[in-house]
Amino acid sequence: MANSVNLFNIGKSGLMVSKHSMKTTGHNIANVNSEGYSRQNVDQTSGPTIPSGRLTFGNGAWAKKVSRVNDEYLDKRIWLEQKNFSNVEEKDIYLQQTEQIFNESNNDGLNRLATRFFNEFRKLSTDTGNTAIRASVRESSKQLTSDIRRMDAELREVAKNIDTRVEGYVGELNALAREVRDLNLMIERAEMDGGEAPDLHDKRDLALKKLGAMADISTSRDKNGRITVTMSGIAPIVVGENVNELEVMRTPADEKTGKKEGRLDIYIKNPVSTKLTEAIKSGRLGGLLEVRDRDIVAAQDRINKIAYTMANEVNAIHRQGFGLDGASGRDFFKTPTRLEDAAESLSLSDTVESNLDSIAAAKDPSAQSDNRIAIAISGLGDLKGSMGDENSSILDSYNGLVSELAVKTAANKKSLVFQKDVLTQLENVRESLVGVNLDEETANLIQFQHAYAANAKVLQVADETLQTVLGTFR
Amino acid sequence: MRVGENSTLNTIKDSLNRSRIRMNDLQKQNATMKRVNAPSDDPVGNTKLMSIKNDQLDNEQFDRNANLAKTFLNYTDSSLEEMTNLVVRAKELALGQASSAANGPESRIMVAEEIKNILHEVSSISNRRLGDRFIFSGYKTATRPFDDSGKYAGDEGNIMVEVQKDVFVGMNIPGQDLFLGKMPQKISTLEGEGGGPELANSPVISDPEENIFKTLDALRIGLMTNDIDMIRSTLEPLDKIRDRVITTRAQVGARTAGIDTALANSAKKNLFNAELQSNIEDSDIIQVVSDMAREETVLRASLQASNKMIQPTLLDFLR
């Protein structure tokens, strides 16, 4: 009698376990495409044994817990490579945009326009009195100045785009930090009774992976299993129940000193507002800041220096010369007031703009074909040393800038491909471990279905046995 | 070893993507016929390309300068040729009238008439213009160099033009030395240190010789007045003047030759640059087309493989 009832229980336990397994398999199949999902399985074990006289019988099966397949070490490596990949990925976008500003392979750029500018003075030296040549000198100078201004404006534009992106990522970073904090608390609550909440762990890992891609993030686990997140080794972002948010601020323009609006800086709010911009060196934010604060700033500095040097050097000679109108001491370009905005403000002086005869080619005011000033100006393009380096000319300096940028962009492109490979490979390793394979799940499903059917059969047998017993005493 | 569902798909997506990126790159090369479409495609090559472009632009201008200077010098040369002939003719006439007592005052007056014409022609040569520029007035090309009294109103300016990087050639002959009798300046080309010629005025070499106008006028007056001594006194100056004109012409010739060398150099350099540019910049079109064909095969193969990989699952066989 006891045995028949017991058989009912055994059948029921098997039925339950098979159902759990089928449910978990179904969950795996349903999540085959969920980002960050690790496959789960039911840890199933035999039930408690009950001694019955001399014999000890097993007592069915039970599901201990649902756990996920996971390799913490592999995850950490993936986060690291994801961070490196995201870094070069961001740099790639903006380095290419910056490079494009200086791309002369299909159109005119500063290199050609500056060369043409100096050649126009060579042309002027052959026929200084010729108004058509003077007009073409002025025209090429205008093209040159407008191209330098264009570069300056476009560099600013790229920096501004980066600012927008930085702002977006900082918002995303804050949201992810809050998500990690929330998941910390949810996991703690869910696992209070010793169970495991695999889906919540997956979600937290995914959030940490995305967070880690933003900047250099380090994590540690406290005694309650909560993850503490620290950024750049100095700023704790998620601690216990608190999220320490980041914010972005811009140094406002100063009307008095004429200083322009500054770059966008990243601050951590608490405990005291601290600037993090310089401390962030990796991840998406690190990549963006590197391009903005190093590469673009270097390009802007160089362009400003070129504009400043060009205007002052040309003016210094031009002022010594005489125009066709016999007057002297006039500037060719407007004298730049400050180095920082020399490129932005580069333009022709008002006299040259309005009067072709004021272009000075002669050293002797009465000699129409005196071309000594024109020749001296035409030689400036190749004159070494004017940019502070005695081995390079203005044009060398510009070409150097383009080549530095090109080398960096090319190297970055290469590491983008490399990092992508590394990441894909690691992701594949992870997939092979924790990813869902539909064939496998289908096979499992069949396996569990069979188990379910067999357990049902056990119930039927138990039932029939009981019926037989009951029928005997009718 | 298991294979995750997503890793299969990722592998497929990755290989297709790579194939398409390479195709895209090749297509770009095919469309532009260029291998270098952005500086980072070949940073070193790009730097070289930029300096080649500079060189080409410079050479274009140098060639233009050279041709212009050549026109100027050729015109000067033909003027000097005419002048040589005129001076030689004057000398012949002077010699004929100076040595022969047979010639009477009447014939001398006729010869004087011819000398007057010669003087007239020399004076017109001295005020020649190319376009609107006087060729013998130094820098002051807008000023008529010689007035009726033969006074020089120009200056000593040598209009230097750059015909090759840092090689300057004077394209004019200032008239003072030539007509009024100073030895021509010796400098024909000026090789600066890269900054062009110095801005300071070159010193005027003062070495008065015979004035061509005055000498011819003296000859004319001698003939008119039948003053044989006076006629004789012009013989030596006329020789010197002839030598001077010939020397100047030789100088002009040397400059023209220098310009021709510069032009030849620049043509050579252009050819060399064009070849270098093509080597760096141009895509090897046969290579590109064959690469594209290969890449297409790869793409097809991956697509076909993907088809096989994506389709069958265990479910297809559980019926």
Interface residues (C-beta under 8 A of the other chain):
Chain A: V32 N33 L95 Q96 E99 Q100 F102 N103 E104 S105 N106 N111 R112 T115 R116 N119 R122 K123 S125 T126 D127 G129 Q320 A362 K363 D364 S366 A367 Q368 S369 D370 N371 R372 I373 I375 A376 S378 G379 D382 L383 K384 L395 N399 V402 S403 L405 A406 V407 T409 A410 K413 T424 E427 N428 R430 E431 S432 L433 V434 G435 V436 N437 L438 D439 E440 T442 A443 I446
Chain B: M1 R2 V3 G4 E5 N6 S7 N10 T11 D14 T32 K34 V36 N37 A38 P39 S40 D41 D42 P43 V44 N46 T47 L49 M50 S51 K53 N54 L57 D58 E60 Q61 F62 R64 N65 L68 A69 D132 R133 G138 Y139 K140 T141 A142 T143 D155 G157 I159 M160 V161 E162 K165 F168 M171 N172 G192 G194 G195 G196 P197 L199 N201 E281 T313 L314 L315 L318
